[in-house]
Amino acid sequence: MNYRRLGRSGLQVSELSIGSWVTYGNQVDHNLARESLAAARDAGVNFFDNAEVYASGRSEEIMGAALKELAWPRVSYVVSTKFFWGLNEAPNQYHTLNRKYLHNAIDGSLRRLQLDYVDLVFCHRPDPNTPVEETVWAMSDMIARGKALYWGTSEWSADEIRAAWEVAERHHLHKPVMEQPQYNLFHRRRVEDEYRRLYEDIGLGLTTWSPLASGLLTGKYRDGIPAQSRAQLQGYDWLRGALTDAGKNAIVAQLADVAAELGCSVAQLAIAWILKNPHVSTVITGASHVGQIQENMLAKEVAQKITPEIKARIEAIVGNAYN
Ligand SMILES: NC(=O)c1ccc[n+]([C@@H]2O[C@H](COP(=O)([O-])OP(=O)(O)OC[C@H]3O[C@@H](n4cnc5c(N)ncnc54)[C@H](OP(=O)(O)O)[C@@H]3O)[C@@H](O)[C@H]2O)c1
């Protein structure tokens, strides 16, 4: 495993990491979580991504219990959580990044994770109803109180990230060091265009999500929806149209030919393509069972085979079929 600096911070994260969205609490119980985390760690993964809202807090509980049983030295791994949506539909408890919510939310996450601190904490979406100064002070205070080590944003616009960074700079507060955007062969514009100047200007690091576009980039949806896949989970029907899109699946079929030439799976090719972007600090992968983790972790070997020519071929196949 290679380790990359999280943006301009000194923190080293494995270039491939594991997240718990959809899977923990739905497909992955506490025993499978423990096995999955162990398999990922065997491959060199040191970063595990979570969020308050995942499975309404249950995802943090499952990861926390599994980490406790695994009993690895705390210094050897990095855990994140994210705040915005909240767990209760009540004022100051959901859809906000105000000081009161953030002050309480971190304590709830630490309790569910059974940890003294999280390494990374993200503002899971921008909040148009809270002044950015208030959010920046609250996040910086969270770090000053030792409850988190680094903070960042998720799916904020470039302007919103820069505004937050400038508030922190002006008041000598802890600055946002990372953003968590979607990034895969079908979703590129934000990472490659919108954030372009932030990498140099403020040293932004990226922990990118949905490298396989929820499974589309494995090729498993080329002939419809397979049993035991994300698309057939209750509550995820909104993903079905995108996963079975005929045009995108035709592109995936062509990517499968490139993968076959390189002796790898489409999933490995799609993840390896992301690894070629030096602005990405870590690619957060998802998995519903251990075999997927073992397959996906081999993407780092495939990255070595992605020459500029292969990269150009992959991008020509995708053309402009991306957001
Ligand atoms: N910040 C945010 O707003 C945000 C949003 C979304 C995700 N995230 C983070 O990013 C992480 C990864 O996102 P994601 O889960 O959407 O990633 P993804 O890699 O796009 O999709 C993962 C899913 O694809 C399927 N899969 C994975 N490897 C496979 C393989 N080798 N062969 C066949 N199927 C395979 C599995 O689903 P099935 O087996 O069920 O089909 C797996 O759960 C999340 O866990 C979360 O931590 C963050």
PDBQT file of the ligand as one rigid body, heavy atoms in Angstrom, charges set to zero:
ROOT
HETATM    1  N1  LIG A 401     -19.350  12.257   1.509  1.00  0.00    +0.000 N 
HETATM    2  C1  LIG A 401     -20.391  11.753   0.890  1.00  0.00    +0.000 C 
HETATM    3  O1  LIG A 401     -21.376  12.435   0.625  1.00  0.00    +0.000 OA
HETATM    4  C2  LIG A 401     -20.369  10.306   0.500  1.00  0.00    +0.000 A 
HETATM    5  C3  LIG A 401     -21.374   9.784  -0.317  1.00  0.00    +0.000 A 
HETATM    6  C4  LIG A 401     -21.299   8.445  -0.663  1.00  0.00    +0.000 A 
HETATM    7  C5  LIG A 401     -20.251   7.661  -0.199  1.00  0.00    +0.000 A 
HETATM    8  N2  LIG A 401     -19.303   8.199   0.624  1.00  0.00    +0.000 N 
HETATM    9  C6  LIG A 401     -18.184   7.368   1.163  1.00  0.00    +0.000 C 
HETATM   10  O2  LIG A 401     -17.532   6.674   0.116  1.00  0.00    +0.000 OA
HETATM   11  C7  LIG A 401     -17.557   5.278   0.396  1.00  0.00    +0.000 C 
HETATM   12  C8  LIG A 401     -17.572   4.510  -0.883  1.00  0.00    +0.000 C 
HETATM   13  O3  LIG A 401     -18.742   4.847  -1.641  1.00  0.00    +0.000 OA
HETATM   14  P1  LIG A 401     -19.538   3.691  -2.368  1.00  0.00    +0.000 P 
HETATM   15  O4  LIG A 401     -19.872   2.622  -1.388  1.00  0.00    +0.000 OA
HETATM   16  O5  LIG A 401     -20.637   4.337  -3.123  1.00  0.00    +0.000 OA
HETATM   17  O6  LIG A 401     -18.373   3.135  -3.349  1.00  0.00    +0.000 OA
HETATM   18  P2  LIG A 401     -18.454   2.357  -4.719  1.00  0.00    +0.000 P 
HETATM   19  O7  LIG A 401     -17.128   1.699  -4.861  1.00  0.00    +0.000 OA
HETATM   20  O8  LIG A 401     -18.881   3.248  -5.820  1.00  0.00    +0.000 OA
HETATM   21  O9  LIG A 401     -19.594   1.252  -4.521  1.00  0.00    +0.000 OA
HETATM   22  C9  LIG A 401     -19.377   0.220  -3.585  1.00  0.00    +0.000 C 
HETATM   23  C10 LIG A 401     -20.364  -0.906  -3.856  1.00  0.00    +0.000 C 
HETATM   24  O10 LIG A 401     -20.121  -1.478  -5.142  1.00  0.00    +0.000 OA
HETATM   25  C11 LIG A 401     -20.188  -2.908  -5.064  1.00  0.00    +0.000 C 
HETATM   26  N3  LIG A 401     -18.837  -3.418  -5.284  1.00  0.00    +0.000 N 
HETATM   27  C12 LIG A 401     -17.661  -2.984  -4.744  1.00  0.00    +0.000 A 
HETATM   28  N4  LIG A 401     -16.620  -3.669  -5.218  1.00  0.00    +0.000 NA
HETATM   29  C13 LIG A 401     -17.114  -4.559  -6.095  1.00  0.00    +0.000 A 
HETATM   30  C14 LIG A 401     -16.510  -5.548  -6.914  1.00  0.00    +0.000 A 
HETATM   31  N5  LIG A 401     -15.198  -5.701  -6.922  1.00  0.00    +0.000 N 
HETATM   32  N6  LIG A 401     -17.329  -6.292  -7.697  1.00  0.00    +0.000 NA
HETATM   33  C15 LIG A 401     -18.672  -6.133  -7.695  1.00  0.00    +0.000 A 
HETATM   34  N7  LIG A 401     -19.305  -5.204  -6.930  1.00  0.00    +0.000 NA
HETATM   35  C16 LIG A 401     -18.530  -4.421  -6.138  1.00  0.00    +0.000 A 
HETATM   36  C17 LIG A 401     -20.686  -3.219  -3.656  1.00  0.00    +0.000 C 
HETATM   37  O11 LIG A 401     -22.116  -3.178  -3.635  1.00  0.00    +0.000 OA
HETATM   38  P3  LIG A 401     -23.051  -4.471  -3.811  1.00  0.00    +0.000 P 
HETATM   39  O12 LIG A 401     -22.239  -5.698  -3.600  1.00  0.00    +0.000 OA
HETATM   40  O13 LIG A 401     -24.119  -4.299  -2.796  1.00  0.00    +0.000 OA
HETATM   41  O14 LIG A 401     -23.593  -4.353  -5.206  1.00  0.00    +0.000 OA
HETATM   42  C18 LIG A 401     -20.167  -2.040  -2.867  1.00  0.00    +0.000 C 
HETATM   43  O15 LIG A 401     -20.851  -1.810  -1.659  1.00  0.00    +0.000 OA
HETATM   44  C19 LIG A 401     -18.801   5.115   1.285  1.00  0.00    +0.000 C 
HETATM   45  O16 LIG A 401     -18.784   3.943   2.051  1.00  0.00    +0.000 OA
HETATM   46  C20 LIG A 401     -18.703   6.336   2.157  1.00  0.00    +0.000 C 
HETATM   47  O17 LIG A 401     -17.750   6.132   3.179  1.00  0.00    +0.000 OA
HETATM   48  C21 LIG A 401     -19.348   9.504   0.965  1.00  0.00    +0.000 A 
ENDROOT
TORSDOF 0
